Amino acid sequence: MTTTIHPSAIVDPGARIGEGSKIWHFCHVCSSAVLGKNVVLGQNVFIAPNVTIGTNVKIQNNVSVYEGVTLEDDVFCGPSMVFTNVINPRAEVIRRNEFMKTLVKRGATIGANATIVCGTTVGEYAFIGAGAVVTKDVPAYALIVGNPAKRIGWMGEFGERLVAGEKAGEWRCQSSGTLYQEASEFEIKRV
């Protein structure tokens, strides 16, 4: 697997880029950032120092991943979505010691122009709709939309909205046939 770095991209010394990754036009990967294997950074992506990005992550055009953000394996970040790292920024007040952590767990999708406010965790295989504003933790497999974002359903690992199954609390992916069981209104698990 060949790693591709476009000539217009800047990869600072000390950044670690996994095998098979592709870094396209006008990207900047800062020192001490770690990208796993097969990561794709679309045009104009910024990766801050100390950011960790897992394997098979796709980050579309115009996304900045700031210090304090961790993306686990198989995460998708849509075009122009936004991460923050300070809850109360002011230009004249230095708050580097107040950066808050944001964790996006395995398989999650964040739609175009969505905003993930710092200090939150996006659960495994959650699906954040385009333009949503996430201000609190998102459960695994949740389908989240709106401002402020609210859960309107469940999503399967195949990336499809789950439909109610035959039994109470049972959910099913129509494309893959995979079954999920709702443990509470805030938790669902693959059966």
Secondary structure as GFF3:
##gff-version 3
##sequence-region A 1 191
A	DSSP	beta_strand	4	5	.	.	.	ID=ss1
A	DSSP	beta_strand	10	11	.	.	.	ID=ss2
A	DSSP	beta_strand	16	17	.	.	.	ID=ss3
A	DSSP	beta_strand	22	23	.	.	.	ID=ss4
A	DSSP	beta_strand	28	29	.	.	.	ID=ss5
A	DSSP	beta_strand	34	35	.	.	.	ID=ss6
A	DSSP	beta_strand	40	41	.	.	.	ID=ss7
A	DSSP	beta_strand	46	47	.	.	.	ID=ss8
A	DSSP	beta_strand	52	53	.	.	.	ID=ss9
A	DSSP	beta_strand	58	59	.	.	.	ID=ss10
A	DSSP	beta_strand	64	65	.	.	.	ID=ss11
A	DSSP	beta_strand	69	71	.	.	.	ID=ss12
A	DSSP	beta_strand	76	77	.	.	.	ID=ss13
A	DSSP	beta_strand	82	83	.	.	.	ID=ss14
A	DSSP	three_ten_helix	96	98	.	.	.	ID=ss15
A	DSSP	beta_strand	102	104	.	.	.	ID=ss16
A	DSSP	beta_strand	109	110	.	.	.	ID=ss17
A	DSSP	beta_strand	115	116	.	.	.	ID=ss18
A	DSSP	beta_strand	121	122	.	.	.	ID=ss19
A	DSSP	beta_strand	127	128	.	.	.	ID=ss20
A	DSSP	beta_strand	133	134	.	.	.	ID=ss21
A	DSSP	beta_strand	142	145	.	.	.	ID=ss22
A	DSSP	beta_strand	150	154	.	.	.	ID=ss23
A	DSSP	beta_strand	163	164	.	.	.	ID=ss24
A	DSSP	beta_strand	170	172	.	.	.	ID=ss25
A	DSSP	beta_strand	179	184	.	.	.	ID=ss26
A	DSSP	beta_strand	187	190	.	.	.	ID=ss27
###
